[in-house]
Amino acid sequence: MKRFGKIILAVVLVGAIGFAGFMLGSNVDLGHNMGAKDKELISEMDSLKGLIDKNFLFDYKDEDLYNGALKGMFANLGDPYTSYYPKDEYTKLMENLDGRYKGIGVTVSASKEGLIKVVQVFEDSPAKEAGMKAGDFIKSVEGTNFSASELEKAVSLIRGEPGTKVKIEVLRVSEKNPKGEEIPMLVERRDVTVDTVYTKTLNLGGKNIGYLRLSAFDDITWDDFKAQYSKLKNDDIDGLVLDLRNNPGGALDVCLNIADTFLDEGVIVTTEDKNGNVITEKSDANMDDIPMTVLINENSASASEILAGALKDRGRAKIVGTKSFGKGIVQKLFPLENGAGAKITISEYKTPSGNKINKIGVKPDLEVENSNKDLDLSENNFNKDPQFLKALAELLKEIK
């Protein structure tokens, strides 16, 4: 299987999460080929800076003005995944590549309601201990209200030094209270290690069915996947339900390794940049041909969509659930000499059949809504999980 470097297709900030993948890259040259228009704009900025210095009543820091201008430049590109990060924010951004975090133990995403939605609450986490649940909306952090468009600001405020505490107000909507209940929480920040692989063997009708849930594609996930999947195989499983629901993505190389496990020789994913340069990732001829079905939902994003899209397009497994998130673009991180950094969208990826994912998502073969709105995947209530039950039924048809 061909590799093209370290690419991350989601940022896991256990404390919060954005569907905002990136790739590690080299420094960018900010001073190349400056034209007359560029010089004119810089001159105008200098003039405005002088106007502020001469007239503005209050004290300010030059650094804050500079960072604000750079953030605004990137924000005006209109791409929520392209951003400038001052040194302290860039440092925090980089603290999420190995599955060990300084945070509260949740993942969140921007929701269709325009709020920040809690997608997962991890076991043995400060958030779990504080009573936070999947499906909650984070309304405010330290007294400041945040919308979905301000997810990364909320992320930065939620994370902090282990042992400190953060004030969070969540909005909890239920069938009994559709308008929602506002619940204040004081959550301790800790070093959190997330188990991204969960497995269980179910004996149903004389068949051993393996269940494997991937909550993210962290650097540690590949080794954990190999170990946990080996245990399932030792249980002589007859089929596998692979659960990618609420998985926001992560390291592309981990996603490719898992895809390669279940696919024979062929395309997994292609990426194309603005210049038409195409990179194709392929699986080799070796494969595990165990019968399988795959679960996705509206919170399955990025690397999850690559895996689900490849298994669907290649006819390897039926996809069950609801249409995925639709984050089909790749970002590259440019670390700068002063410790700051920029994250820029550089390419778009497609499934083996050439289908785009960005703003479209992966459509399941069998669409099944989650009628149990209070379902928490981490509680493994399989009998109360209509999507799982449908995936199981389809799998049992295949292995009979």
N, C-alpha and C positions, 0 to 999 in steps of 0.2 A: 504494500500500500504506500503510495507516494505521500510525502509530507511537504508542507510549505510553511513551516515555521510555527511559532507559538501564537495561536489565535484564540482569543477569548470571545465567545458570542453571548455573554451576559456578564453582568457585574454582580456577584453575590456579596452583599454586605449584610451579614447577619446582625441586625440592627435595622436594616431595610434593604430592599433590592430594587434595582431598575433593570428593565429589559434593554440593556445598553452595552452590547458586546464590544470588544476591542482586540487589537493585535499589537504586540510589542514591536516597536520600530525604532529607527535611529533618529538622532536630533534633526530638526528642520532648520534650514538656513533662512532666517527672516530678512536678510538684507540683500537678496539677490535681485538683479535686474530692476532696480527702482526707476520707474518712469516719471515723466513730468507730472502726471496726475497724482501719483503717490506723494511726490514732493510737495505738491500744492496742498494736499490733505494734511500732511504732517505740519506744514506751516500754519494751516488754519487751526490745528489742534494746539500748537504752541501759543498762538494768539489768544485762544480761548482760555488756556491755562493762565496766561498773563492777566486776562480780564478777571478771572477768579481770584488770583493772588491780590489784585489791586482792590477789589470791591467786596468779596465775600466776607460776611461778618464773623463767622465762626471759624475756629481752628479745624484743620483737617490734616490727614497724612497723605503725602504724595503717593505712597504705595497703594492706599485705598483708591485713590483717583485712577491710578494706572491700572490696577486690577479690574476696576469697574469698567473702564473703557475697553479692555481686552475681552472681558466677559460679554459685553454688549456687542462687540464685533462678531463673536462667534454665535451669539443668540440670534442675531439678525439674519443668519443664514437660513433660519426657518426649519432646521433639522434638530429635533430634540436629543439626538445622540451625538451631536458635534458640540464640544464645549472646551472652554479654557479653564484650567485649574491652577490657582496660585499654589505656592509651595506646600502649605499645610494641607490643602484639600487634595493635592496630587498624592501626597504621602498616604493619606487615608484611602484614596482610591486604590493604591497598590497593595493595601493590606488585605487582599481578598482572594488570593490565588491558590491557597493551599488547603482551604477548608477549615482554617483556624482564624477566629475573628474576635475583635474586641467590640462587643455589642450586647444585644438583648436576646438574640436567638429567634428571629423571625425573618421571613422574606415577605416583601410587599411589592405591589405593582400599581401602575396607574390604571384606574378602573373606568369603565364606560360611564359611570356616574360623575366623573370628574373629581373623584376623591382618591386617596391613597388607601388601597385595600390590602389587608393582611392575607397573604396567600397560604403561608405555612407558619405554624408555631412548632418549633422543634422540642423534642423531649428533653427533660432535665435542663431547660433553659430558664433564664430569669423571666422572660415574657410568660412562659407557661406557669411559673410559680405566681406571677402577679395576676393571673386569671385571663390573659389575653387569649382570644380564640381566632381560628381561621375564619374569615368572613367579616371580621371587625374592620371598621374604617378608622384610620388614624386621623383625627380631626385637628389636633393641635399638639405641638411639642414645646415644652417650656413656655406655655401660654401664648404661643404664636400659631395662628391657624395656617394650614397648608392645603393647597389644592393639588390635583394630580400633576399639573404642569410644574410644580415646585418640589417634585419628589426628591431630587438630589439634594436640595437645601435641607429637607426634612431628614434625609439620610445622614448628612453631615452633623446635624444637631443631635440626632439619636445616638450616634456613636461617640465614644469617649473613653477616658481612662478607666480601667477595671477598678471596681470598688466604689466609683461614683454612681449617683442615681440621676435618672432623667424623668421629668414629669410628662406624662402622655395622657391625652384624653381621647378615648375611642368612642365611636358611634356604633352601637350594636343593633342591627336590624333583624327582626325575627317575624315569624308568622303571627305571633301574638302581639307584637309591637312593630308594625310596618313603618312607623315614622322614626323609629330608632330611639335607643336609650343612650344618653351620654354618660360614660363611666370614666372617672379619673383614676389614674394608676401612677404609682411611683415605682419605677423599674430599675433595678440595679444593673449596671454594666459589668460584664465579666468576660474573661477569655472563654470563648465558646468553640468547642470542636463539634462539627456537625457530621452525623452519620448520614451519608447520602444514599446508602443502599440498604433496603430492608427486604428480607425474603421470608417466605413461609411455604410449607408444603401442606396441601389440602388433599385429603382422601375423599373422593366423591364417586360413588357408584363403582368402586373397585379400581378407579383410576387415580394415580398420584398427579396432582396438578401443582406446578410450581408457580408461585406469585413473586414477582420481583419489581419493587418500586424504586425508581431513581428520582431523588428529589432535586438533584443538580448534577452538573458535570464538573466537579472540582478535580484538582490534580490528584487527590487521594482516591477519587471514585474508581479509577481503572483497577487499581490493586484490590480495592474492596469488592468490586464487581466480580473479578476473577475468583476471589476466595468464596464469596457468597454463592455464586452460580455453580461453583464446583461442589458445594454442599448440596445444592438442589439436585445436581446430577447424581450424586452419591445416594440420594433418596429414590433413584430410579423414576424420576418424573416422566410422565407420558406426554405432557404438554406444558406450555409456559404462557402466563399472562404477564406482559411487560407493561408496567404502569408509568406513564410519563406525565400524568396530570399534575398541574401546579409546578412543573419543572421549568424554571426560567432560562435554562441553558447553562453555558459555562465553557470549559475548555474544548476546543474543536478536536484536538488530537484524541481526547478521551471518547468523544462522540464517535469519531471515525473508527477507533479500535473496537468499540461495542458493535457498531454497524458491521464491521468486517467479520465479527464472530458469527453473525447469522446470515451473511450474504456470500454467494459465490462470486466469481470474477465479473466485474462490471463497475459502472459509475455509481458513486455514492452522492456526490454533490459537485457542482461547478460554480466558480465565482468569476465575475467579469467586472473590470474597472472602467473608468470613463474613457480610456483609450482603446477599449475593445480587447484588452488582454484577458485571456481565459485560462484559468487554472482548474484542472480536473482532478478530483480525488477519487481513487478507485479501491475496491476491495479485491483480494486475491481469490484464488480458486478454492481454497480451503473454507469449509463452512460447517456449522452445526445446524442440521436440518430439522431440529425439533419443531413440531407443530406449535404455532404461537399466534396470539392476538395481542394487539397493542391498544392501550387506553390513552386518549388525549382529551384536553378540554381547553377552554378559552385562556387559561393561564400557562399553557405549554408553549414555550417560545424558543426562538433561535436554534441552538443546538438540538433541542427536543424536536423541533420541526424538521431539521435536517434528517434526523434518525427516522422519524415517523414517515416523512416524505419518501425516503429511500426505500424503506420496507414496503410502503404502499405501491410506489411506481414499479418496483421490481417484482411485484406479486408475491412477496415473501410472507406477508401477514395481513390480515384484515385489521383495519383501524376502526376503533369503536369510541364513541363519545360525542363531543361537540367540536366545532371548528376551532383550530388553534389561534394563537394570539396574532400572528402575522408580522413577525420581526425578521425580515429576510435580508438585512444589510450588515456589512462588516465594518467595524471601526479599527483604526490604527492609533496607537498611543505614540506620541512624539515627546519624549522627555527633553526638557530644555536645560541649559547649563546652569541656570539659577535655581534649579530644583522644582520649578513649575512644570506644567505639561499641557499638552493639547490632545484631545481625542477627536478624530476626524473620520467621517464616513468615507470609505475609499472604494467599496465594491458592493455588488449585489449577488446573492447566490440563488441557484435554481436547483430543483430536484432532477433526478435522472431523466425524466421525460421532458425537461426543459421548462417546467412550470415555475413561475415566480411565486414567492411566498410573501414578500413584503407588502403589508397592508391587505393581504388576501388570506393568508393562513393555509393550513392543510385541512381539507375537508375529509371527514371520516367516511369510510365505506358504509358504516352503519351509524346514523345519527341517533344518539340517545341523550336526552336532557337529564340532568341530575335533579330529580324531583324531591330529593331529600336535602333541603337547603341548609340544614344544621349538620350535615355530614362533615366529619373531620377525618381526613384520610389517615392521619397518624393513629387513630383509634382502631383501625382495621375492622370496622363493623361490616363485614362482607355481605351479610344478609340484608343490610339496610342500604346497600350501594347498588342502585339500579344499573349503572354503567358497567360495573364489574360483573354483575350477574348476566348481562347481555354478552359481554366478552367471554365469559365462562361458557355460556350456552353455545356460542359459535365455535369455541375451541373443542368442546366435547363432540360436536357434530363432525369435526375434522378428524378426530383421533379414534372414532368408533369404527 
